[in-house]
């Protein structure tokens, strides 16, 4: 069965199929963290977790890269610029054949949630999630659709 729709990367993949691929990557992140002893539910189970919210959440993300682990190794870096833009690149993780290798969008803070809207990833839908700061330059994330995982961060 051939996928039809928008052109993503070097092949054709529908926007819905691209969203499914990204959801699978997020799920694999959770499974990988669990297999390595990480806790995907760190906010409730890890006494070292601290929920970020409001201005503190905004200050934390501005200028940071969040690295999401992907299946078969590699990471998907997301760069949260201080001006409210977010950039993502799947090139280093070899995701170019599944989706647009890079995308950009907007991010903002809504209470204790950070929200983001990509131009093409996830069909441009808005998703929001909470972030809990963990020891060792890691964060636990829990998205509003139930997906969750652990990621590392850096400048």
N, CA, C and O of each residue as an XYZ file, in Angstrom:
620
protein
N       0.847     -1.182      0.000
C       0.000      0.000      0.000
C       0.885      1.236      0.000
O       1.727      1.388      0.885
N       0.718      2.089     -0.940
C       1.526      3.309     -1.044
C       0.893      4.421     -0.224
O      -0.327      4.584     -0.220
N       1.734      5.189      0.475
C       1.251      6.347      1.202
C       1.140      7.509      0.233
O       2.013      7.697     -0.615
N       0.087      8.282      0.348
C      -0.066      9.469     -0.467
C      -0.233     10.665      0.436
O      -0.676     10.537      1.578
N       0.114     11.808     -0.066
C      -0.037     13.020      0.737
C       1.164     13.912      0.575
O       1.823     13.906     -0.465
N       1.446     14.676      1.600
C       2.566     15.612      1.542
C       3.882     14.873      1.414
O       4.003     13.714      1.811
N       4.856     15.552      0.861
C       6.184     14.966      0.709
C       6.974     15.231      1.987
O       7.093     16.372      2.432
N       7.507     14.165      2.565
C       8.319     14.259      3.772
C       9.674     13.664      3.470
O       9.765     12.527      3.007
N      10.731     14.418      3.728
C      12.082     13.897      3.545
C      12.313     13.451      2.117
O      11.937     14.152      1.177
N      12.931     12.287      1.943
C      13.264     11.801      0.611
C      12.193     10.870      0.050
O      12.343     10.384     -1.071
N      11.134     10.610      0.781
C      10.073      9.727      0.313
C       8.723     10.342      0.542
O       8.623     11.465      1.036
N       7.675      9.617      0.188
C       6.324     10.112      0.394
C       5.740      9.428      1.618
O       5.811      8.209      1.771
N       5.169     10.240      2.474
C       4.565      9.721      3.680
C       3.447     10.660      4.080
O       3.651     11.873      4.135
N       2.287     10.133      4.356
C       1.175     10.999      4.732
C       1.450     11.647      6.081
O       2.239     11.137      6.876
N       0.806     12.752      6.325
C       0.984     13.450      7.602
C       0.544     12.560      8.754
O       1.157     12.583      9.821
N      -0.506     11.779      8.555
C      -0.971     10.866      9.602
C       0.078      9.803      9.887
O       0.345      9.488     11.047
N       0.677      9.246      8.833
C       1.719      8.238      9.026
C       2.915      8.841      9.750
O       3.522      8.177     10.591
N       3.264     10.084      9.439
C       4.371     10.743     10.124
C       4.057     10.898     11.616
O       4.936     10.709     12.457
N       2.822     11.237     11.939
C       2.428     11.371     13.346
C       2.523     10.025     14.053
O       2.934      9.962     15.212
N       2.148      8.952     13.369
C       2.246      7.610     13.952
C       3.703      7.253     14.219
O       4.023      6.684     15.263
N       4.597      7.590     13.267
C       6.021      7.319     13.453
C       6.541      8.080     14.670
O       7.258      7.508     15.491
N       6.189      9.365     14.799
C       6.649     10.139     15.953
C       6.088      9.596     17.263
O       6.795      9.565     18.270
N       4.830      9.168     17.263
C       4.247      8.582     18.472
C       4.984      7.298     18.850
O       5.237      7.048     20.028
N       5.328      6.485     17.845
C       6.084      5.259     18.109
C       7.454      5.575     18.690
O       7.941      4.861     19.567
N       8.078      6.647     18.199
C       9.379      7.049     18.732
C       9.275      7.453     20.195
O      10.129      7.103     21.010
N       8.218      8.196     20.521
C       8.018      8.607     21.917
C       7.788      7.387     22.806
O       8.321      7.316     23.913
N       6.994      6.425     22.323
C       6.734      5.210     23.089
C       8.028      4.420     23.273
O       8.287      3.890     24.353
N       8.827      4.343     22.231
C      10.100      3.637     22.333
C      11.018      4.310     23.346
O      11.802      3.636     24.014
N      10.927      5.628     23.464
C      11.715      6.359     24.455
C      11.360      5.883     25.856
O      12.241      5.663     26.688
N      10.065      5.724     26.112
C       9.604      5.240     27.417
C      10.118      3.833     27.658
O      10.636      3.534     28.734
N       9.977      2.959     26.653
C      10.410      1.572     26.810
C      11.917      1.487     27.041
O      12.383      0.688     27.854
N      12.669      2.309     26.327
C      14.119      2.301     26.486
C      14.521      2.775     27.875
O      15.417      2.201     28.493
N      13.864      3.818     28.367
C      14.165      4.323     29.710
C      13.850      3.266     30.760
O      14.604      3.090     31.717
N      12.730      2.561     30.578
C      12.358      1.509     31.529
C      13.372      0.371     31.497
O      13.748     -0.159     32.542
N      13.813     -0.004     30.299
C      14.768     -1.093     30.167
C      16.113     -0.748     30.790
O      16.825     -1.627     31.275
N      16.460      0.548     30.773
C      17.750      0.956     31.323
C      17.661      1.335     32.796
O      18.628      1.832     33.373
N      16.507      1.102     33.400
C      16.358      1.409     34.807
C      15.816      2.787     35.067
O      15.607      3.153     36.224
N      15.574      3.586     34.005
C      14.997      4.916     34.164
C      13.526      4.806     34.519
O      12.903      3.777     34.259
N      12.976      5.825     35.094
C      11.568      5.838     35.451
C      10.842      6.798     34.538
O      11.183      7.980     34.506
N       9.842      6.331     33.788
C       9.074      7.232     32.941
C       8.013      7.972     33.745
O       7.460      8.968     33.277
N       7.729      7.497     34.940
C       6.753      8.165     35.801
C       7.469      8.861     36.948
O       7.024      8.817     38.095
N       8.574      9.497     36.625
C       9.475     10.038     37.637
C       8.817     11.041     38.566
O       9.221     11.143     39.724
N       7.824     11.782     38.109
C       7.218     12.799     38.966
C       6.624     12.180     40.215
O       6.746     12.744     41.302
N       5.984     11.030     40.077
C       5.351     10.414     41.227
C       6.245      9.429     41.945
O       6.079      9.210     43.145
N       7.192      8.825     41.236
C       7.953      7.741     41.824
C       9.357      8.146     42.259
O       9.966      7.434     43.057
N       9.882      9.235     41.778
C      11.236      9.635     42.086
C      11.192     10.840     43.015
O      10.733     11.917     42.635
N      11.675     10.645     44.231
C      11.609     11.724     45.211
C      12.492     12.904     44.818
O      12.355     13.986     45.389
N      13.408     12.715     43.841
C      14.265     13.805     43.405
C      13.641     14.662     42.318
O      14.262     15.624     41.867
N      12.420     14.335     41.882
C      11.787     15.078     40.795
C      11.183     16.377     41.305
O      10.677     16.452     42.425
N      11.248     17.402     40.452
C      10.672     18.699     40.792
C       9.888     19.220     39.595
O      10.457     19.423     38.523
N       8.579     19.438     39.770
C       7.729     19.935     38.690
C       8.088     21.374     38.374
O       8.157     22.216     39.269
N       8.318     21.657     37.092
C       8.598     23.013     36.634
C       7.299     23.658     36.179
O       6.454     22.990     35.583
N       7.128     24.945     36.449
C       5.909     25.632     36.018
C       6.170     27.129     35.879
O       7.158     27.663     36.382
N       5.255     27.780     35.184
C       5.270     29.230     35.036
C       6.572     29.790     34.511
O       7.180     29.233     33.596
N       6.994     30.895     35.096
C       8.218     31.571     34.655
C       9.442     30.689     34.819
O      10.375     30.771     34.020
N       9.454     29.847     35.840
C      10.605     28.954     36.044
C      10.717     27.960     34.897
O      11.821     27.670     34.435
N       9.588     27.435     34.434
C       9.573     26.523     33.293
C      10.064     27.242     32.039
O      10.856     26.696     31.271
N       9.593     28.454     31.840
C      10.002     29.236     30.669
C      11.504     29.524     30.704
O      12.185     29.365     29.691
N      12.023     29.942     31.852
C      13.459     30.210     31.984
C      14.286     28.942     31.788
O      15.370     28.977     31.206
N      13.759     27.820     32.284
C      14.468     26.548     32.148
C      14.634     26.154     30.682
O      15.728     25.775     30.266
N      13.558     26.239     29.895
C      13.594     25.787     28.500
C      14.310     26.742     27.557
O      14.961     26.300     26.611
N      14.200     28.031     27.796
C      14.749     29.035     26.875
C      16.256     28.816     26.666
O      17.043     28.888     27.610
N      16.633     28.550     25.425
C      18.033     28.346     25.090
C      18.553     26.943     25.322
O      19.752     26.705     25.181
N      17.678     25.997     25.678
C      18.101     24.624     25.950
C      17.781     23.692     24.791
O      16.883     23.941     23.987
N      18.549     22.608     24.736
C      18.254     21.497     23.841
C      17.779     20.335     24.692
O      18.391     19.994     25.704
N      16.680     19.735     24.268
C      16.165     18.527     24.911
C      16.433     17.392     23.933
O      16.072     17.483     22.759
N      17.061     16.329     24.407
C      17.444     15.206     23.551
C      16.561     13.995     23.864
O      16.665     13.397     24.935
N      15.693     13.647     22.912
C      14.823     12.492     23.064
C      15.509     11.267     22.473
O      15.943     11.294     21.321
N      15.610     10.191     23.253
C      16.199      8.949     22.741
C      15.245      8.332     21.733
O      14.028      8.376     21.918
N      15.795      7.752     20.656
C      14.984      7.101     19.630
C      15.395      5.640     19.523
O      16.495      5.267     19.931
N      14.506      4.811     18.973
C      14.834      3.387     18.842
C      16.119      3.181     18.043
O      16.465      3.995     17.187
N      16.806      2.110     18.325
C      18.042      1.740     17.644
C      19.162      2.741     17.873
O      20.086      2.837     17.065
N      19.087      3.475     18.949
C      20.133      4.430     19.296
C      19.891      5.796     18.677
O      18.981      5.974     17.867
N      20.696      6.730     19.058
C      20.557      8.083     18.551
C      19.596      8.903     19.380
O      18.908      8.393     20.265
N      19.568     10.180     19.072
C      18.708     11.106     19.790
C      18.086     12.090     18.817
O      18.643     12.378     17.758
N      16.934     12.594     19.189
C      16.234     13.625     18.430
C      16.356     14.917     19.232
O      15.667     15.076     20.239
N      17.226     15.854     18.804
C      17.391     17.093     19.565
C      16.306     18.118     19.220
O      15.984     18.330     18.051
N      15.760     18.737     20.241
C      14.797     19.826     20.091
C      15.411     21.059     20.748
O      15.777     21.015     21.922
N      15.526     22.156     20.002
C      16.134     23.372     20.530
C      15.039     24.396     20.792
O      14.364     24.845     19.866
N      14.865     24.766     22.071
C      13.847     25.727     22.498
C      14.498     27.109     22.586
O      15.187     27.416     23.558
N      14.277     27.931     21.571
C      14.870     29.265     21.545
C      14.115     30.202     22.493
O      12.923     30.019     22.744
N      14.811     31.189     23.007
C      14.223     32.132     23.959
C      13.092     32.952     23.341
O      12.236     33.459     24.065
N      13.077     33.090     22.017
C      12.033     33.888     21.357
C      10.733     33.115     21.122
O       9.831     33.622     20.454
N      10.623     31.893     21.660
C       9.392     31.112     21.522
C       9.362     30.190     20.318
O       8.332     29.572     20.046
N      10.461     30.081     19.592
C      10.541     29.140     18.480
C      11.219     27.855     18.953
O      12.062     27.882     19.849
N      10.843     26.735     18.344
C      11.470     25.449     18.636
C      11.882     24.825     17.306
O      11.132     24.860     16.330
N      13.082     24.256     17.284
C      13.611     23.602     16.097
C      13.928     22.155     16.433
O      14.457     21.863     17.506
N      13.608     21.253     15.523
C      13.905     19.843     15.716
C      14.586     19.268     14.497
O      14.325     19.690     13.370
N      15.471     18.293     14.727
C      16.167     17.650     13.620
C      16.271     16.156     13.869
O      16.817     15.715     14.880
N      15.737     15.383     12.928
C      15.838     13.929     13.002
C      16.955     13.389     12.141
O      17.095     12.173     12.009
N      17.761     14.267     11.545
C      18.817     13.825     10.634
C      19.854     12.956     11.331
O      20.213     11.898     10.813
N      20.335     13.372     12.480
C      21.376     12.609     13.171
C      20.868     11.247     13.616
O      21.648     10.300     13.723
N      19.575     11.139     13.877
C      18.987      9.876     14.320
C      18.547      9.016     13.139
O      18.000      7.932     13.341
N      18.776      9.481     11.910
C      18.409      8.704     10.728
C      16.921      8.639     10.464
O      16.440      7.649      9.913
N      16.174      9.673     10.843
C      14.721      9.653     10.691
C      14.246     10.282      9.392
O      13.041     10.328      9.143
N      15.167     10.773      8.550
C      14.802     11.468      7.326
C      13.957     10.644      6.373
O      13.174     11.209      5.608
N      14.090      9.334      6.395
C      13.292      8.518      5.473
C      11.862      8.331      5.952
O      11.017      7.877      5.180
N      11.563      8.671      7.213
C      10.224      8.493      7.765
C       9.424      9.786      7.827
O       8.196      9.752      7.749
N      10.095     10.919      7.965
C       9.406     12.190      8.145
C      10.304     13.315      7.690
O      11.476     13.097      7.384
N       9.764     14.509      7.644
C      10.586     15.664      7.302
C      11.772     15.658      8.256
O      11.582     15.642      9.472
N      12.994     15.672      7.725
C      14.140     15.522      8.620
C      14.282     16.652      9.635
O      14.836     16.448     10.715
N      13.788     17.837      9.299
C      13.816     18.939     10.254
C      12.457     19.629     10.241
O      11.734     19.589      9.246
N      12.130     20.254     11.344
C      10.897     21.021     11.422
C      11.113     22.122     12.446
O      12.060     22.083     13.231
N      10.231     23.091     12.426
C      10.274     24.169     13.407
C       8.844     24.502     13.791
O       7.889     24.128     13.111
N       8.727     25.200     14.876
C       7.402     25.572     15.348
C       7.503     26.593     16.464
O       8.506     27.296     16.587
N       6.468     26.671     17.269
C       6.406     27.618     18.383
C       6.230     26.848     19.684
O       5.663     25.755     19.695
N       6.717     27.421     20.777
C       6.482     26.879     22.107
C       6.100     28.014     23.039
O       6.501     29.163     22.850
N       5.311     27.665     24.055
C       4.882     28.633     25.062
C       4.530     27.881     26.332
O       4.318     26.669     26.316
N       4.470     28.614     27.427
C       4.140     28.032     28.727
C       2.720     28.420     29.092
O       2.324     29.580     28.972
N       1.959     27.426     29.541
C       0.587     27.601     29.987
C       0.485     26.988     31.382
O       0.199     25.798     31.517
N       0.716     27.790     32.414
C       0.683     27.284     33.793
C       1.855     26.360     34.061
O       3.011     26.785     34.034
N       1.551     25.077     34.325
C       2.624     24.121     34.571
C       2.886     23.235     33.346
O       3.550     22.204     33.448
N       2.359     23.646     32.199
C       2.568     22.882     30.966
C       3.310     23.733     29.944
O       3.125     24.947     29.862
N       4.156     23.060     29.169
C       4.753     23.705     28.000
C       4.010     23.142     26.795
O       3.778     21.936     26.703
N       3.641     24.024     25.877
C       2.915     23.616     24.676
C       3.781     23.894     23.466
O       4.585     24.826     23.464
N       3.611     23.080     22.437
C       4.342     23.311     21.198
C       3.484     22.918     20.008
O       2.648     22.017     20.075
N       3.723     23.625     18.926
C       2.994     23.396     17.680
C       4.021     23.400     16.558
O       4.643     24.428     16.292
N       4.203     22.268     15.900
C       5.139     22.133     14.794
C       4.450     22.501     13.492
O       3.225     22.431     13.390
N       5.237     22.895     12.495
C       4.677     23.214     11.179
C       4.137     21.961     10.494
O       3.009     21.969     10.002
N       4.929     20.877     10.454
C       4.464     19.672      9.769
C       4.421     18.448     10.668
O       3.526     17.618     10.509
N       5.351     18.300     11.608
C       5.309     17.139     12.495
C       3.982     17.145     13.236
O       3.464     18.210     13.574
N       3.440     15.992     13.487
C       2.156     15.825     14.186
C       1.016     16.538     13.468
O       0.047     16.953     14.104
N       1.125     16.683     12.149
C       0.097     17.377     11.367
C      -0.120     18.804     11.846
O      -1.190     19.373     11.628
N       0.872     19.385     12.489
C       0.753     20.754     12.973
C      -0.154     20.905     14.188
O      -0.523     22.022     14.551
N      -0.519     19.778     14.823
C      -1.379     19.843     16.014
C      -0.590     20.372     17.211
O       0.629     20.218     17.280
N      -1.285     20.982     18.131
C      -0.673     21.467     19.370
C      -0.703     20.358     20.408
O      -1.732     19.716     20.614
N       0.431     20.138     21.060
C       0.522     19.214     22.185
C       1.120     19.963     23.360
O       1.990     20.815     23.180
N       0.657     19.649     24.564
C       1.191     20.240     25.787
C       1.672     19.123     26.701
O       1.158     18.006     26.645
N       2.647     19.419     27.535
C       3.168     18.414     28.452
C       3.780     19.083     29.670
O       4.157     20.254     29.638
N       3.868     18.311     30.740
C       4.538     18.776     31.951
C       5.979     18.292     31.920
O       6.299     17.290     31.280
N       6.837     19.013     32.616
C       8.240     18.637     32.756
C       8.595     18.584     34.230
O       8.301     19.508     34.989
N       9.227     17.497     34.620
C       9.728     17.350     35.981
C      11.237     17.231     35.907
O      11.769     16.367     35.211
N      11.920     18.101     36.625
C      13.379     18.109     36.652
C      13.864     16.929     37.485
O      13.428     16.741     38.621
N      14.771     16.134     36.914
C      15.339     14.966     37.581
C      16.824     15.189     37.830
O      17.434     16.037     37.179
N      17.410     14.453     38.748
C      18.861     14.543     38.945
C      19.598     14.108     37.679
O      19.085     13.302     36.903
N      20.791     14.639     37.478
C      21.621     14.197     36.366
C      21.283     14.814     35.030
O      21.442     14.156     34.002
N      20.820     16.057     35.001
C      20.491     16.771     33.770
C      19.490     16.005     32.903
O      19.678     15.854     31.696
N      18.436     15.533     33.540
C      17.356     14.836     32.846
C      16.023     15.440     33.243
O      15.886     16.049     34.304
N      15.043     15.259     32.370
C      13.672     15.660     32.666
C      12.736     14.504     32.347
O      12.980     13.708     31.441
N      11.680     14.439     33.105
C      10.587     13.523     32.835
C       9.504     14.352     32.165
O       9.172     15.435     32.645
N       8.944     13.858     31.056
C       7.876     14.586     30.371
C       6.630     13.718     30.322
O       6.706     12.495     30.206
N       5.496     14.370     30.412
C       4.199     13.687     30.350
C       3.295     14.521     29.470
O       2.850     15.598     29.867
N       3.017     14.018     28.258
C       2.230     14.762     27.283
C       0.746     14.595     27.545
O       0.324     13.600     28.133
N      -0.053     15.571     27.110
C      -1.493     15.578     27.388
C      -2.257     14.425     26.739
O      -3.419     14.204     27.081
N      -1.643     13.683     25.815
C      -2.315     12.519     25.232
C      -1.910     11.218     25.919
O      -2.265     10.133     25.458
N      -1.156     11.328     27.036
C      -0.782     10.151     27.807
C       0.632      9.641     27.556
O       1.143      8.851     28.350
N       1.275     10.071     26.476
C       2.657      9.644     26.222
C       3.567     10.264     27.273
O       3.322     11.376     27.741
N       4.625      9.532     27.642
C       5.560     10.045     28.633
C       6.916      9.394     28.449
O       7.043      8.359     27.794
N       7.923     10.013     29.035
C       9.269      9.478     28.922
C      10.266     10.314     29.683
O       9.898     11.220     30.430
N      11.529     10.005     29.490
C      12.630     10.711     30.126
C      13.577     11.157     29.021
O      13.845     10.398     28.091
N      14.082     12.375     29.115
C      15.015     12.915     28.137
C      16.138     13.631     28.879
O      15.991     14.009     30.041
N      17.248     13.808     28.195
C      18.343     14.585     28.783
C      18.292     15.994     28.187
O      17.671     16.220     27.149
N      18.956     16.933     28.863
C      18.972     18.297     28.347
C      20.383     18.872     28.423
O      21.244     18.376     29.150
N      20.589     19.929     27.654
C      21.879     20.608     27.635
C      21.728     21.973     26.989
O      20.644     22.339     26.535
N      22.818     22.721     26.951
C      22.767     24.066     26.357
C      22.594     24.010     24.841
O      22.532     25.052     24.188
